Amino acid sequence: MNDISGGTMDENMLSTVAKLNIPYICMHIQGRPETMQQNPSYENVTREVLDFLSSNGEMQAAWYS
């Protein structure tokens, strides 16, 4: 599963991936799919992507299970 939203756009994404036991590619998005390429900007891309991905409590639980 290639999830461009890091688990934020579908509340069943992570549980479905776990139930199906399939590979999961976790990505981030700035905005919505319709707007994500309109002038994306970062002050510190590494920190901001890490913050985005780590802000999802369900994602954090999945990382450590």
N, C-alpha and C positions, 0 to 999 in steps of 0.2 A: 504494500500500500504506500503510495506516495502522497503524503498529507502536507499540502502547502500551508495549512493553517496552524500547524503545531498543536492540533487537537482542539482548536478554539471554535471551529465553525460547525461541528457536529458533535453533540454531546455523547453520542454512542460510538464515536470513532475508536477510542482506545479500548473499550470493552469488546467491540466487534473484532478488532485486530487480535486481541488476546484470545477470544473464543475460537477464532479461525486458526490461531497459531501460525500466522503468516509474517513474512518480513515487513518491517515498518520503517519508512524513511520519513523522518521528522524534519520539516522545514519551517520557516517563519514567513510572515507576510506583514507588510506595512500597509495598512488600509484594507481595502476589499479587492478581490480579483479584478474588478473593473477599473480600479484606480491605482493599483500597486506599482505600476510603472510610470506614473505621472510624478516626475520630480522626486524620486525617493532620496532621502538624505539622512546621513548619520554623522554624529560627532565622533563616536567610537563604535564602529560596526560590530566588533567582537563583543564588547560589553552589552550593547543594546540587543543583539540577537540572543545572547546568553540570558539576559534579563527577561526577554520575551518568553523564551522556552521554559525558564525556571519559574515563571509566575503562575504556571498551571499546576495546581496541587495534584491533580490526577496524574499528570505527566510525571511529576516528581515521584509519586508513589510507584509508578510503573518502572522508573529507572532503578529503583532500589528493591524491586521484588524479584 
